[in-house]
Amino acid sequence: TEHDVWHLLDNKQLQMTKLMLRLNHITLVADAATVGTQLTRVLGRGVAPVTILNGIDTEKFSPSLNHKRYKYRSRVFKIGCAARLVTEKSLDILIKAVADIPNVELYIAGDGPEKQNLTNLVQELDLSTKVKFIGYTDDMVGFYHQLDLFVLTSSNEGLPLSILEAQSCNVPVVCSDVGAVHEGVCKQTGHLIKLNTVNEFHVAIQAQMKRRTEHYPRNFITKHFDIRMMIKAYNQLIKE
């Protein structure tokens, strides 16, 4: 199963994958339709992956019963991101995007080699009271339950589980439109950023703070990305 394609830009990875597909009888699965199309383009027209959408445990990732819906300026608006702290996640864009938005707090879960650079950026912008690095956490459900909005600024992605988990907890998302991210974003509650710039995210976050909707992203996730649907699809593929 392939979860993204951008790693195949590395020629060694590309040639190893092509060799594996030639030497063995392998069924190639893509976890999103966009990933499948990209795999065919990169690996050649003879490669036709089966698409089985990524799935999450929607019973585990369920909405908080205690989280009160944000009303404009009623309290601090809490934004979160969960990701490895690497350059591909472009977290510097997110930090800069919230810098001039009042009444906002940003919580970043995860660790990685970019942590010191990101910490330095927060200090340079005097955002230490607004931006919090909480490190690696085992309690992702508790993390999502704190949030009013989940933001993903990645420059490369497949179909990330984090946006599915957040929306399953009824947290809307704002995401860069890369890879297969668009397939996993609820159109009624989420927002896709075409240009991965500070200003685009700044405007989108402010719009989400004012947004009122009767739609809930969880409905979209339970319909398309429940892990039981994924398991059923893999079991059917094995039988075939």
The 8 nearest C-alpha neighbors of each residue, nearest first, counted from 0:
[[1, 28, 29, 27, 2, 30, 26, 51],
 [0, 2, 29, 3, 28, 30, 4, 27],
 [1, 3, 157, 30, 29, 0, 158, 34],
 [4, 2, 157, 1, 34, 5, 156, 6],
 [5, 3, 6, 7, 38, 34, 37, 2],
 [4, 6, 7, 8, 3, 155, 156, 9],
 [5, 7, 8, 4, 9, 12, 3, 13],
 [8, 6, 13, 9, 5, 12, 4, 10],
 [7, 9, 6, 5, 10, 13, 12, 4],
 [8, 10, 7, 12, 11, 6, 13, 5],
 [11, 9, 13, 12, 8, 14, 7, 15],
 [12, 10, 14, 13, 9, 15, 7, 16],
 [13, 11, 15, 9, 7, 10, 14, 16],
 [12, 14, 7, 10, 16, 11, 15, 9],
 [13, 15, 17, 11, 16, 12, 10, 18],
 [16, 14, 18, 12, 17, 13, 11, 19],
 [15, 17, 19, 13, 18, 14, 12, 20],
 [18, 16, 14, 20, 19, 15, 13, 21],
 [19, 17, 15, 21, 16, 20, 14, 22],
 [20, 18, 16, 22, 21, 17, 23, 15],
 [19, 21, 17, 18, 23, 22, 25, 16],
 [22, 20, 18, 19, 23, 17, 24, 25],
 [23, 21, 19, 20, 18, 24, 25, 17],
 [24, 22, 25, 20, 21, 19, 18, 26],
 [23, 25, 26, 20, 22, 21, 19, 27],
 [26, 24, 23, 27, 20, 19, 21, 22],
 [25, 27, 28, 24, 48, 49, 0, 20],
 [26, 28, 48, 0, 25, 49, 29, 1],
 [29, 27, 0, 49, 48, 50, 1, 26],
 [30, 28, 50, 35, 1, 31, 0, 34],
 [29, 31, 52, 51, 53, 2, 50, 1],
 [32, 30, 52, 34, 33, 29, 50, 179],
 [31, 33, 35, 34, 50, 36, 29, 30],
 [32, 34, 36, 179, 35, 31, 37, 178],
 [33, 35, 37, 31, 32, 36, 29, 3],
 [36, 34, 32, 29, 38, 33, 37, 48],
 [37, 35, 33, 39, 38, 34, 32, 40],
 [36, 38, 40, 34, 39, 35, 41, 33],
 [39, 37, 35, 41, 40, 36, 42, 34],
 [40, 38, 43, 36, 42, 46, 37, 44],
 [39, 41, 37, 38, 43, 42, 36, 44],
 [40, 42, 38, 39, 43, 37, 7, 4],
 [43, 41, 39, 38, 40, 46, 17, 44],
 [44, 42, 39, 45, 40, 41, 46, 38],
 [43, 45, 46, 39, 40, 42, 47, 41],
 [44, 46, 43, 47, 39, 42, 40, 48],
 [47, 45, 39, 44, 43, 48, 42, 38],
 [46, 48, 39, 45, 49, 44, 35, 27],
 [49, 47, 27, 28, 35, 29, 46, 50],
 [48, 50, 28, 29, 27, 51, 47, 35],
 [51, 49, 29, 28, 30, 32, 31, 52],
 [52, 50, 30, 29, 229, 49, 53, 31],
 [53, 51, 30, 31, 54, 50, 229, 224],
 [54, 52, 30, 224, 51, 229, 31, 55],
 [53, 55, 226, 224, 225, 229, 52, 56],
 [56, 54, 226, 225, 57, 224, 164, 53],
 [55, 57, 226, 58, 59, 225, 60, 54],
 [56, 58, 60, 59, 55, 225, 61, 167],
 [57, 59, 56, 60, 61, 55, 167, 225],
 [60, 58, 57, 56, 61, 140, 55, 168],
 [61, 59, 57, 168, 58, 167, 164, 140],
 [60, 62, 168, 59, 58, 167, 57, 63],
 [63, 61, 168, 169, 64, 60, 144, 167],
 [64, 62, 65, 66, 144, 61, 168, 169],
 [63, 65, 66, 62, 67, 144, 61, 168],
 [66, 64, 63, 67, 144, 62, 68, 145],
 [67, 65, 63, 64, 68, 144, 145, 62],
 [68, 66, 65, 69, 64, 63, 70, 147],
 [67, 69, 66, 70, 147, 65, 71, 73],
 [68, 70, 67, 71, 147, 73, 76, 74],
 [69, 71, 73, 72, 68, 74, 209, 208],
 [70, 72, 73, 209, 208, 69, 74, 76],
 [73, 71, 74, 70, 102, 75, 76, 69],
 [72, 74, 70, 71, 69, 75, 76, 102],
 [75, 73, 72, 76, 102, 69, 70, 71],
 [76, 74, 102, 103, 77, 104, 73, 72],
 [75, 77, 103, 102, 104, 74, 147, 78],
 [78, 76, 104, 146, 147, 103, 105, 75],
 [79, 77, 105, 148, 146, 149, 147, 104],
 [80, 78, 106, 149, 105, 107, 146, 150],
 [79, 81, 107, 150, 149, 108, 151, 82],
 [82, 80, 108, 109, 107, 79, 161, 83],
 [83, 81, 109, 84, 80, 108, 88, 110],
 [82, 84, 109, 110, 111, 85, 81, 88],
 [83, 85, 111, 113, 110, 114, 82, 112],
 [84, 86, 113, 87, 83, 88, 111, 112],
 [85, 87, 88, 89, 113, 84, 90, 153],
 [88, 86, 154, 89, 85, 153, 155, 90],
 [87, 89, 153, 86, 90, 85, 152, 154],
 [90, 88, 153, 91, 87, 86, 152, 92],
 [89, 91, 93, 92, 88, 94, 152, 84],
 [90, 92, 94, 89, 93, 95, 117, 120],
 [93, 91, 197, 90, 95, 94, 89, 96],
 [94, 92, 96, 90, 91, 95, 152, 97],
 [93, 95, 91, 96, 92, 97, 90, 98],
 [94, 96, 98, 92, 93, 97, 91, 197],
 [95, 97, 201, 93, 197, 94, 98, 200],
 [98, 96, 100, 95, 94, 99, 201, 93],
 [97, 99, 95, 96, 100, 94, 126, 124],
 [100, 98, 97, 101, 96, 95, 201, 103],
 [99, 101, 97, 98, 103, 102, 205, 201],
 [102, 100, 103, 99, 98, 97, 75, 104],
 [101, 103, 75, 76, 100, 104, 72, 74],
 [104, 102, 76, 75, 101, 77, 100, 105],
 [103, 105, 129, 77, 130, 78, 76, 106],
 [106, 104, 130, 78, 79, 77, 131, 129],
 [105, 107, 79, 131, 132, 130, 78, 80],
 [108, 106, 132, 80, 79, 81, 133, 131],
 [109, 107, 81, 134, 133, 135, 80, 132],
 [110, 108, 135, 134, 83, 82, 81, 84],
 [109, 111, 84, 83, 134, 135, 114, 108],
 [110, 112, 84, 83, 113, 114, 85, 109],
 [111, 113, 114, 85, 84, 110, 115, 116],
 [114, 112, 84, 85, 116, 111, 115, 117],
 [113, 115, 117, 116, 112, 111, 84, 118],
 [116, 114, 118, 117, 113, 119, 112, 120],
 [117, 115, 119, 113, 118, 114, 120, 112],
 [116, 118, 120, 114, 119, 115, 113, 121],
 [117, 119, 115, 121, 120, 116, 114, 122],
 [120, 118, 116, 122, 117, 121, 115, 123],
 [119, 121, 117, 123, 118, 122, 124, 116],
 [122, 120, 126, 118, 124, 119, 123, 127],
 [121, 123, 125, 119, 120, 124, 126, 127],
 [124, 122, 120, 125, 121, 119, 126, 118],
 [123, 125, 121, 122, 126, 120, 98, 95],
 [126, 124, 122, 123, 127, 121, 128, 120],
 [127, 125, 129, 121, 124, 128, 130, 122],
 [126, 128, 129, 130, 125, 121, 122, 131],
 [129, 127, 126, 130, 131, 125, 104, 121],
 [128, 130, 104, 126, 127, 105, 131, 103],
 [131, 129, 105, 127, 126, 104, 128, 106],
 [130, 132, 106, 133, 105, 107, 129, 127],
 [133, 131, 107, 134, 106, 108, 130, 109],
 [132, 134, 108, 107, 131, 135, 106, 109],
 [135, 133, 109, 108, 110, 132, 136, 107],
 [134, 136, 109, 108, 110, 133, 137, 81],
 [137, 135, 138, 134, 139, 108, 109, 133],
 [138, 136, 139, 135, 140, 141, 142, 134],
 [139, 137, 141, 136, 140, 142, 143, 135],
 [138, 140, 142, 141, 137, 143, 136, 144],
 [139, 141, 143, 142, 138, 60, 144, 59],
 [142, 140, 144, 139, 138, 143, 145, 63],
 [141, 143, 139, 140, 144, 145, 138, 146],
 [144, 142, 140, 145, 146, 141, 165, 139],
 [143, 145, 141, 142, 63, 146, 140, 66],
 [146, 144, 143, 142, 141, 147, 77, 66],
 [147, 145, 77, 143, 148, 144, 78, 79],
 [146, 148, 77, 170, 78, 76, 69, 145],
 [147, 149, 78, 171, 146, 170, 172, 79],
 [150, 148, 172, 79, 78, 80, 171, 173],
 [151, 149, 173, 80, 172, 174, 79, 148],
 [150, 152, 174, 153, 80, 175, 173, 149],
 [151, 153, 175, 89, 174, 88, 90, 93],
 [154, 152, 88, 89, 155, 87, 151, 175],
 [153, 155, 87, 88, 89, 177, 152, 156],
 [156, 154, 153, 87, 177, 178, 5, 157],
 [157, 155, 178, 177, 158, 3, 153, 159],
 [156, 158, 3, 178, 179, 2, 159, 180],
 [157, 159, 179, 180, 156, 160, 31, 2],
 [160, 158, 161, 157, 162, 156, 180, 163],
 [159, 161, 163, 162, 164, 158, 55, 53],
 [162, 160, 164, 163, 159, 165, 81, 82],
 [161, 163, 165, 164, 160, 159, 166, 172],
 [164, 162, 160, 166, 161, 165, 167, 183],
 [165, 163, 167, 161, 162, 166, 60, 160],
 [166, 164, 162, 168, 170, 167, 163, 143],
 [165, 167, 169, 170, 216, 168, 163, 217],
 [166, 168, 217, 164, 169, 165, 60, 61],
 [167, 169, 62, 61, 166, 165, 60, 170],
 [170, 168, 166, 217, 167, 216, 62, 215],
 [169, 171, 166, 165, 168, 148, 147, 149],
 [172, 170, 148, 189, 166, 188, 149, 216],
 [173, 171, 149, 189, 150, 148, 174, 190],
 [172, 174, 190, 150, 189, 191, 151, 149],
 [175, 173, 151, 191, 150, 152, 192, 176],
 [174, 176, 192, 152, 191, 177, 195, 153],
 [175, 177, 193, 192, 191, 181, 180, 174],
 [178, 176, 175, 180, 155, 156, 179, 154],
 [177, 179, 157, 156, 180, 155, 33, 176],
 [178, 180, 158, 157, 33, 181, 182, 177],
 [179, 181, 158, 182, 183, 178, 177, 176],
 [180, 182, 183, 184, 179, 176, 191, 177],
 [183, 181, 180, 179, 184, 31, 158, 33],
 [182, 184, 180, 181, 163, 185, 158, 162],
 [185, 183, 181, 182, 189, 186, 180, 172],
 [184, 186, 189, 187, 216, 188, 219, 183],
 [185, 187, 189, 188, 184, 190, 216, 191],
 [188, 186, 185, 189, 214, 216, 215, 212],
 [187, 189, 185, 186, 171, 216, 214, 215],
 [190, 188, 172, 185, 171, 186, 173, 184],
 [189, 191, 173, 174, 172, 192, 188, 186],
 [192, 190, 174, 176, 175, 173, 193, 189],
 [193, 191, 175, 176, 194, 174, 195, 190],
 [192, 194, 176, 195, 191, 175, 177, 199],
 [195, 193, 192, 196, 199, 175, 176, 200],
 [194, 196, 175, 192, 193, 199, 152, 197],
 [197, 195, 199, 198, 194, 200, 92, 192],
 [196, 198, 96, 92, 200, 199, 201, 95],
 [197, 199, 201, 200, 196, 202, 96, 203],
 [200, 198, 196, 202, 201, 197, 203, 192],
 [199, 201, 203, 197, 198, 202, 96, 204],
 [200, 202, 96, 198, 204, 199, 203, 197],
 [203, 201, 205, 199, 200, 204, 198, 206],
 [204, 202, 200, 206, 205, 201, 199, 207],
 [205, 203, 207, 206, 201, 202, 200, 208],
 [204, 206, 208, 202, 207, 203, 201, 209],
 [207, 205, 203, 209, 204, 208, 210, 202],
 [208, 206, 210, 204, 209, 205, 203, 148],
 [207, 209, 205, 206, 210, 204, 71, 76],
 [210, 208, 206, 207, 71, 211, 205, 70],
 [209, 211, 207, 208, 206, 212, 71, 205],
 [212, 210, 209, 213, 207, 208, 70, 214],
 [213, 211, 214, 210, 188, 187, 215, 209],
 [212, 214, 215, 211, 188, 187, 216, 210],
 [213, 215, 212, 187, 188, 216, 218, 217],
 [214, 216, 217, 169, 218, 213, 188, 219],
 [217, 215, 166, 219, 218, 169, 185, 188],
 [216, 218, 167, 220, 169, 166, 219, 215],
 [219, 217, 221, 216, 220, 215, 222, 167],
 [218, 220, 222, 216, 217, 221, 185, 223],
 [221, 219, 224, 217, 223, 222, 218, 167],
 [222, 220, 225, 218, 219, 223, 224, 217],
 [221, 223, 219, 220, 218, 224, 225, 217],
 [222, 224, 220, 221, 225, 219, 52, 228],
 [225, 223, 54, 220, 221, 226, 53, 55],
 [226, 224, 54, 221, 55, 227, 228, 57],
 [225, 227, 54, 55, 229, 228, 56, 230],
 [228, 226, 230, 229, 225, 231, 54, 56],
 [229, 227, 231, 226, 230, 225, 232, 224],
 [228, 230, 226, 232, 227, 231, 54, 233],
 [231, 229, 227, 233, 232, 228, 234, 226],
 [232, 230, 234, 228, 229, 233, 227, 235],
 [231, 233, 235, 229, 230, 234, 236, 228],
 [232, 234, 236, 230, 235, 231, 237, 229],
 [235, 233, 237, 231, 236, 232, 230, 238],
 [234, 236, 232, 238, 233, 237, 231, 239],
 [235, 237, 233, 239, 234, 238, 232, 231],
 [236, 238, 234, 239, 235, 233, 232, 26],
 [239, 237, 235, 236, 234, 233, 232, 231],
 [238, 236, 237, 235, 234, 233, 232, 26]]
